[in-house]
Every structure is written in C-alpha cells, then in structure tokens.
Amino acid sequence: MSRHKYPQYTLRIPEKAMDKLKYIAEYNGRSANREIEQLILAHIAAFEKEYGEILLTEEDYAFIRKSSLGRKS
C-alpha cells in the first residue's frame, strides 16, 4: 500500500467550475490537482507579500491539525 507524502483534502466544488478548472489545467499541461496546488501557492505568496511571511510554530501546527480533525462532516 503506497501512501502520498502530502496530506489529502477533499474539495467540494460546483461541477461547472470543476469542468472549467480541468480545461485550464489541460491548457497549462497540468492535472487538475496540480492546477489547484499552483493556485493555492500563488494565493499564499500574494498574502505573504502583502502581510509578511507566515511563520508557524509547533503550537500553531498542533492547533491547526486539532481544529481540522473536529470539522470532518
């Protein structure tokens, strides 16, 4: 059984938006997953450019992971 080295996250998105995302991903020579990853990284970079680098402590990581566990539905 192989495991991914990155955490997985289920994304709910309207079908029409997903179809358009897949179109853009294909145009850029990427998978839909890679296209979403690039969009997220660009968003993080833009946020950090405006507000400064996000520096997470071990306590931050523990809180984030604990919070996300309680939100599964």
MMTF fields as JSON, N, C-alpha, C and O atoms, coordinates in Angstrom:
{
  "mmtfVersion": "1.0.0",
  "mmtfProducer": "UNKNOWN",
  "numBonds": 291,
  "numAtoms": 292,
  "numGroups": 73,
  "numChains": 1,
  "numModels": 1,
  "chainsPerModel": [1],
  "groupsPerChain": [73],
  "chainIdList": ["A"],
  "bondAtomList": [4, 2, 8, 6, 12, 10, 16, 14, 20, 18, 24, 22, 28, 26, 32, 30, 36, 34, 40, 38, 44, 42, 48, 46, 52, 50, 56, 54, 60, 58, 64, 62, 68, 66, 72, 70, 76, 74, 80, 78, 84, 82, 88, 86, 92, 90, 96, 94, 100, 98, 104, 102, 108, 106, 112, 110, 116, 114, 120, 118, 124, 122, 128, 126, 132, 130, 136, 134, 140, 138, 144, 142, 148, 146, 152, 150, 156, 154, 160, 158, 164, 162, 168, 166, 172, 170, 176, 174, 180, 178, 184, 182, 188, 186, 192, 190, 196, 194, 200, 198, 204, 202, 208, 206, 212, 210, 216, 214, 220, 218, 224, 222, 228, 226, 232, 230, 236, 234, 240, 238, 244, 242, 248, 246, 252, 250, 256, 254, 260, 258, 264, 262, 268, 266, 272, 270, 276, 274, 280, 278, 284, 282, 288, 286],
  "bondOrderList": [1, 1, 1, 1, 1, 1, 1, 1, 1, 1, 1, 1, 1, 1, 1, 1, 1, 1, 1, 1, 1, 1, 1, 1, 1, 1, 1, 1, 1, 1, 1, 1, 1, 1, 1, 1, 1, 1, 1, 1, 1, 1, 1, 1, 1, 1, 1, 1, 1, 1, 1, 1, 1, 1, 1, 1, 1, 1, 1, 1, 1, 1, 1, 1, 1, 1, 1, 1, 1, 1, 1, 1],
  "groupList": [{"groupName": "MET", "atomNameList": ["N", "CA", "C", "O"], "elementList": ["N", "C", "C", "O"], "formalChargeList": [0, 0, 0, 0], "bondAtomList": [1, 0, 2, 1, 3, 2], "bondOrderList": [1, 1, 2], "singleLetterCode": "M", "chemCompType": "L-PEPTIDE LINKING"}, {"groupName": "SER", "atomNameList": ["N", "CA", "C", "O"], "elementList": ["N", "C", "C", "O"], "formalChargeList": [0, 0, 0, 0], "bondAtomList": [1, 0, 2, 1, 3, 2], "bondOrderList": [1, 1, 2], "singleLetterCode": "S", "chemCompType": "L-PEPTIDE LINKING"}, {"groupName": "ARG", "atomNameList": ["N", "CA", "C", "O"], "elementList": ["N", "C", "C", "O"], "formalChargeList": [0, 0, 0, 0], "bondAtomList": [1, 0, 2, 1, 3, 2], "bondOrderList": [1, 1, 2], "singleLetterCode": "R", "chemCompType": "L-PEPTIDE LINKING"}, {"groupName": "HIS", "atomNameList": ["N", "CA", "C", "O"], "elementList": ["N", "C", "C", "O"], "formalChargeList": [0, 0, 0, 0], "bondAtomList": [1, 0, 2, 1, 3, 2], "bondOrderList": [1, 1, 2], "singleLetterCode": "H", "chemCompType": "L-PEPTIDE LINKING"}, {"groupName": "LYS", "atomNameList": ["N", "CA", "C", "O"], "elementList": ["N", "C", "C", "O"], "formalChargeList": [0, 0, 0, 0], "bondAtomList": [1, 0, 2, 1, 3, 2], "bondOrderList": [1, 1, 2], "singleLetterCode": "K", "chemCompType": "L-PEPTIDE LINKING"}, {"groupName": "TYR", "atomNameList": ["N", "CA", "C", "O"], "elementList": ["N", "C", "C", "O"], "formalChargeList": [0, 0, 0, 0], "bondAtomList": [1, 0, 2, 1, 3, 2], "bondOrderList": [1, 1, 2], "singleLetterCode": "Y", "chemCompType": "L-PEPTIDE LINKING"}, {"groupName": "PRO", "atomNameList": ["N", "CA", "C", "O"], "elementList": ["N", "C", "C", "O"], "formalChargeList": [0, 0, 0, 0], "bondAtomList": [1, 0, 2, 1, 3, 2], "bondOrderList": [1, 1, 2], "singleLetterCode": "P", "chemCompType": "L-PEPTIDE LINKING"}, {"groupName": "GLN", "atomNameList": ["N", "CA", "C", "O"], "elementList": ["N", "C", "C", "O"], "formalChargeList": [0, 0, 0, 0], "bondAtomList": [1, 0, 2, 1, 3, 2], "bondOrderList": [1, 1, 2], "singleLetterCode": "Q", "chemCompType": "L-PEPTIDE LINKING"}, {"groupName": "THR", "atomNameList": ["N", "CA", "C", "O"], "elementList": ["N", "C", "C", "O"], "formalChargeList": [0, 0, 0, 0], "bondAtomList": [1, 0, 2, 1, 3, 2], "bondOrderList": [1, 1, 2], "singleLetterCode": "T", "chemCompType": "L-PEPTIDE LINKING"}, {"groupName": "LEU", "atomNameList": ["N", "CA", "C", "O"], "elementList": ["N", "C", "C", "O"], "formalChargeList": [0, 0, 0, 0], "bondAtomList": [1, 0, 2, 1, 3, 2], "bondOrderList": [1, 1, 2], "singleLetterCode": "L", "chemCompType": "L-PEPTIDE LINKING"}, {"groupName": "ILE", "atomNameList": ["N", "CA", "C", "O"], "elementList": ["N", "C", "C", "O"], "formalChargeList": [0, 0, 0, 0], "bondAtomList": [1, 0, 2, 1, 3, 2], "bondOrderList": [1, 1, 2], "singleLetterCode": "I", "chemCompType": "L-PEPTIDE LINKING"}, {"groupName": "GLU", "atomNameList": ["N", "CA", "C", "O"], "elementList": ["N", "C", "C", "O"], "formalChargeList": [0, 0, 0, 0], "bondAtomList": [1, 0, 2, 1, 3, 2], "bondOrderList": [1, 1, 2], "singleLetterCode": "E", "chemCompType": "L-PEPTIDE LINKING"}, {"groupName": "ALA", "atomNameList": ["N", "CA", "C", "O"], "elementList": ["N", "C", "C", "O"], "formalChargeList": [0, 0, 0, 0], "bondAtomList": [1, 0, 2, 1, 3, 2], "bondOrderList": [1, 1, 2], "singleLetterCode": "A", "chemCompType": "L-PEPTIDE LINKING"}, {"groupName": "ASP", "atomNameList": ["N", "CA", "C", "O"], "elementList": ["N", "C", "C", "O"], "formalChargeList": [0, 0, 0, 0], "bondAtomList": [1, 0, 2, 1, 3, 2], "bondOrderList": [1, 1, 2], "singleLetterCode": "D", "chemCompType": "L-PEPTIDE LINKING"}, {"groupName": "ASN", "atomNameList": ["N", "CA", "C", "O"], "elementList": ["N", "C", "C", "O"], "formalChargeList": [0, 0, 0, 0], "bondAtomList": [1, 0, 2, 1, 3, 2], "bondOrderList": [1, 1, 2], "singleLetterCode": "N", "chemCompType": "L-PEPTIDE LINKING"}, {"groupName": "GLY", "atomNameList": ["N", "CA", "C", "O"], "elementList": ["N", "C", "C", "O"], "formalChargeList": [0, 0, 0, 0], "bondAtomList": [1, 0, 2, 1, 3, 2], "bondOrderList": [1, 1, 2], "singleLetterCode": "G", "chemCompType": "PEPTIDE LINKING"}, {"groupName": "PHE", "atomNameList": ["N", "CA", "C", "O"], "elementList": ["N", "C", "C", "O"], "formalChargeList": [0, 0, 0, 0], "bondAtomList": [1, 0, 2, 1, 3, 2], "bondOrderList": [1, 1, 2], "singleLetterCode": "F", "chemCompType": "L-PEPTIDE LINKING"}],
  "groupTypeList": [0, 1, 2, 3, 4, 5, 6, 7, 5, 8, 9, 2, 10, 6, 11, 4, 12, 0, 13, 4, 9, 4, 5, 10, 12, 11, 5, 14, 15, 2, 1, 12, 14, 2, 11, 10, 11, 7, 9, 10, 9, 12, 3, 10, 12, 12, 16, 11, 4, 11, 5, 15, 11, 10, 9, 9, 8, 11, 11, 13, 5, 12, 16, 10, 2, 4, 1, 1, 9, 15, 2, 4, 1],
  "groupIdList": [1, 2, 3, 4, 5, 6, 7, 8, 9, 10, 11, 12, 13, 14, 15, 16, 17, 18, 19, 20, 21, 22, 23, 24, 25, 26, 27, 28, 29, 30, 31, 32, 33, 34, 35, 36, 37, 38, 39, 40, 41, 42, 43, 44, 45, 46, 47, 48, 49, 50, 51, 52, 53, 54, 55, 56, 57, 58, 59, 60, 61, 62, 63, 64, 65, 66, 67, 68, 69, 70, 71, 72, 73],
  "secStructList": [7, 7, 7, 7, 1, 1, 7, 7, 7, 7, 7, 7, 7, 7, 2, 2, 2, 2, 2, 2, 2, 2, 2, 2, 2, 2, 2, 6, 6, 7, 7, 2, 2, 2, 2, 2, 2, 2, 2, 2, 2, 2, 2, 2, 2, 2, 2, 2, 2, 2, 2, 7, 7, 7, 7, 7, 7, 2, 2, 2, 2, 2, 2, 2, 2, 2, 2, 2, 2, 6, 6, 7, 7],
  "xCoordList": [0.843, 0.0, 0.886, 1.664, 0.782, 1.594, 0.82, -0.399, 1.536, 0.926, 1.503, 2.682, 0.668, 1.136, 1.95, 1.68, 2.939, 3.74, 3.094, 3.571, 2.019, 1.318, -0.047, -0.672, -0.512, -1.865, -2.904, -2.696, -4.006, -5.081, -6.232, -6.469, -6.942, -8.066, -9.159, -8.911, -10.359, -11.482, -12.043, -12.36, -12.161, -12.658, -14.024, -14.19, -14.989, -16.308, -16.38, -16.162, -16.685, -16.702, -17.823, -18.037, -18.536, -19.586, -19.022, -17.899, -19.817, -19.375, -18.902, -17.88, -19.642, -19.266, -17.901, -17.08, -17.67, -16.379, -15.262, -14.164, -15.535, -14.522, -14.204, -13.043, -15.227, -15.001, -14.112, -13.216, -14.372, -13.559, -12.134, -11.178, -11.992, -10.656, -9.88, -8.698, -10.54, -9.885, -9.472, -8.416, -10.305, -9.967, -8.694, -7.781, -8.642, -7.462, -6.24, -5.153, -6.416, -5.308, -4.747, -3.533, -5.627, -5.2, -4.45, -3.418, -4.964, -4.32, -2.895, -1.974, -2.733, -1.423, -0.566, 0.544, -1.063, -0.294, -0.179, 0.825, -1.206, -1.189, -2.425, -3.402, -2.345, -3.539, -4.374, -3.874, -5.628, -6.48, -5.894, -5.915, -5.375, -4.77, -3.59, -3.464, -2.738, -1.56, -1.981, -1.363, -3.035, -3.539, -4.051, -3.777, -4.79, -5.276, -4.1, -4.101, -3.104, -1.917, -1.241, -0.853, -1.096, -0.462, -1.279, -0.712, -2.591, -3.457, -3.307, -3.232, -3.265, -3.096, -1.749, -1.672, -0.688, 0.649, 0.715, 1.351, 0.062, 0.028, -0.738, -0.348, -1.815, -2.612, -1.806, -1.834, -1.095, -0.241, 0.84, 1.092, 1.477, 2.537, 1.998, 2.659, 0.811, 0.216, -0.117, 0.099, -0.637, -0.959, 0.308, 0.34, 1.362, 2.615, 3.285, 3.956, 3.116, 3.681, 3.032, 3.701, 1.729, 1.008, 1.183, 1.32, 1.179, 1.149, 2.419, 2.548, 3.343, 4.569, 4.495, 3.418, 5.651, 5.75, 4.972, 5.003, 4.285, 3.563, 4.565, 5.077, 4.832, 5.745, 4.935, 4.423, 4.819, 4.027, 4.918, 5.98, 4.477, 5.187, 4.634, 3.633, 5.281, 4.767, 3.367, 2.514, 3.136, 1.817, 0.771, -0.362, 1.165, 0.259, -0.122, -1.296, 0.887, 0.62, -0.313, -1.241, -0.077, -0.917, -2.352, -3.29, -2.536, -3.87, -4.571, -5.741, -3.857, -4.429, -4.882, -5.988, -4.028, -4.371, -5.504, -6.36, -5.527, -6.604, -7.918, -8.945, -7.903, -9.102, -9.668, -10.883, -8.809, -9.3, -9.872, -10.736, -9.408, -9.954, -11.398, -12.206, -11.725, -13.068, -14.072, -15.267, -13.634, -14.534, -14.964, -15.685, -14.553, -14.957, -16.454, -17.019, -17.087, -18.54, -18.904, -20.08],
  "yCoordList": [-1.179, 0.0, 1.239, 1.437, 2.071, 3.282, 4.442, 4.534, 5.321, 6.498, 7.73, 7.766, 8.744, 10.021, 10.711, 10.545, 11.478, 12.192, 13.511, 14.173, 13.897, 15.132, 14.815, 13.82, 15.662, 15.456, 15.58, 16.296, 14.889, 14.956, 15.766, 15.77, 16.451, 17.281, 17.119, 17.276, 16.806, 16.678, 18.06, 18.808, 18.39, 19.697, 19.53, 18.738, 20.281, 20.296, 21.555, 22.664, 21.372, 22.486, 22.231, 21.087, 23.273, 23.064, 22.398, 22.68, 21.527, 20.756, 21.658, 21.383, 22.722, 23.616, 24.267, 24.394, 24.673, 25.268, 24.231, 24.557, 22.988, 21.936, 21.653, 21.452, 21.638, 21.424, 22.524, 22.252, 23.767, 24.887, 24.797, 25.09, 24.392, 24.211, 23.149, 23.33, 22.049, 20.977, 21.469, 21.092, 22.307, 22.891, 23.729, 23.599, 24.588, 25.441, 24.59, 24.855, 23.569, 22.68, 22.007, 21.956, 21.502, 20.864, 21.859, 21.526, 23.064, 24.123, 24.383, 24.619, 24.337, 24.57, 23.317, 23.37, 22.194, 20.951, 20.356, 19.724, 20.556, 20.064, 19.215, 19.245, 18.456, 17.781, 18.82, 19.89, 18.508, 19.409, 19.6, 20.709, 18.537, 18.625, 19.591, 20.416, 19.486, 20.368, 21.817, 22.748, 21.997, 23.352, 23.979, 25.145, 23.207, 23.697, 24.007, 25.027, 23.137, 23.376, 24.688, 25.466, 24.942, 26.177, 27.407, 28.431, 27.309, 28.412, 28.696, 29.852, 27.645, 27.816, 28.455, 29.377, 27.974, 28.536, 30.008, 30.816, 30.353, 31.759, 32.613, 33.747, 32.076, 32.805, 33.032, 34.121, 32.007, 32.134, 33.18, 34.031, 33.118, 34.084, 35.511, 36.421, 35.719, 37.054, 37.535, 38.702, 36.649, 37.005, 37.4, 38.421, 36.58, 36.862, 38.124, 38.828, 38.415, 39.651, 40.863, 41.856, 40.777, 41.904, 41.984, 43.073, 40.831, 40.822, 40.294, 40.361, 39.777, 39.208, 37.694, 37.1, 37.091, 35.633, 35.037, 35.55, 33.959, 33.224, 32.273, 31.357, 32.502, 31.642, 30.863, 31.436, 29.561, 28.72, 28.038, 27.51, 28.055, 27.383, 25.969, 25.618, 25.173, 23.826, 23.906, 23.064, 24.918, 25.101, 25.422, 24.947, 26.23, 26.538, 25.268, 25.035, 24.444, 23.196, 22.297, 21.712, 22.183, 21.34, 21.855, 21.063, 23.167, 23.763, 23.55, 23.169, 23.795, 23.644, 22.206, 21.965, 21.257, 19.848, 19.403, 18.625, 19.879, 19.545, 20.138, 19.46, 21.386, 22.074, 21.384, 21.22, 20.978, 20.374, 18.987, 18.539, 18.297, 16.972, 17.063, 16.184, 18.113, 18.271, 18.748, 18.79, 19.108, 19.677, 18.68, 19.05, 17.433, 16.448, 16.228, 16.06, 16.233, 16.01, 15.138, 14.839],
  "zCoordList": [0.0, 0.0, 0.0, 0.933, -1.025, -1.077, -0.479, -0.625, 0.19, 0.792, 0.145, -0.21, -0.009, -0.527, 0.551, 1.741, 0.142, 1.127, 1.534, 2.455, 0.861, 1.178, 1.778, 1.412, 2.7, 3.238, 2.13, 1.15, 2.288, 1.307, 1.877, 3.085, 0.992, 1.383, 0.34, -0.855, 0.786, -0.129, -0.405, 0.519, -1.669, -2.08, -2.734, -3.661, -2.242, -2.87, -3.727, -3.239, -5.0, -5.942, -6.95, -7.352, -7.363, -8.36, -9.63, -10.049, -10.216, -11.374, -12.521, -13.149, -12.788, -13.89, -13.623, -14.531, -12.382, -12.029, -12.159, -12.611, -11.767, -11.88, -13.343, -13.7, -14.186, -15.616, -16.199, -16.998, -15.79, -16.273, -15.737, -16.455, -14.472, -13.894, -14.667, -14.956, -14.998, -15.764, -17.153, -17.662, -17.755, -19.052, -18.937, -19.753, -17.918, -17.704, -17.404, -17.916, -16.575, -16.231, -17.487, -17.683, -18.318, -19.575, -20.453, -21.036, -20.546, -21.328, -20.81, -21.592, -19.489, -18.871, -18.772, -18.243, -19.274, -19.247, -17.853, -17.522, -17.038, -15.664, -15.403, -16.151, -14.313, -13.81, -13.065, -12.717, -12.826, -12.05, -10.654, -10.12, -10.064, -8.741, -8.73, -7.826, -9.729, -9.807, -10.053, -9.537, -10.843, -11.102, -9.802, -9.522, -9.017, -7.722, -6.803, -6.114, -6.791, -5.967, -6.362, -5.491, -7.655, -8.118, -7.717, -7.337, -7.799, -7.385, -5.89, -5.475, -5.094, -3.646, -3.337, -2.526, -3.976, -3.724, -4.138, -3.462, -5.241, -5.68, -4.673, -4.395, -4.132, -3.14, -1.859, -1.287, -1.418, -0.226, -0.472, 0.382, -1.636, -1.961, -1.97, -1.47, -2.531, -2.57, -1.156, -0.829, -0.328, 1.057, 1.802, 2.489, 1.663, 2.36, 1.827, 2.581, 0.561, 0.01, 0.665, 0.951, 0.9, 1.494, 3.011, 3.568, 3.673, 5.142, 5.804, 7.026, 5.027, 5.582, 5.645, 5.586, 5.764, 5.767, 6.934, 8.052, 6.651, 7.692, 8.336, 7.691, 9.598, 10.344, 11.367, 12.329, 11.16, 12.048, 13.08, 12.748, 14.329, 15.407, 15.556, 14.931, 16.376, 16.657, 17.266, 16.984, 18.099, 18.701, 17.626, 17.691, 16.641, 15.532, 14.785, 14.498, 14.471, 13.755, 14.558, 14.001, 15.841, 16.694, 16.696, 16.603, 16.799, 16.811, 15.473, 15.435, 14.38, 13.038, 12.814, 12.331, 13.166, 12.941, 13.851, 13.43, 15.086, 16.011, 15.52, 15.541, 15.081, 14.602, 13.37, 13.26, 12.445, 11.205, 11.448, 10.695, 12.488, 12.795, 13.259, 12.957, 13.987, 14.506, 13.478, 13.773, 12.285, 11.269, 10.22, 9.294, 10.326, 9.324, 9.406, 10.487, 8.238, 8.193, 7.022, 6.817]
}
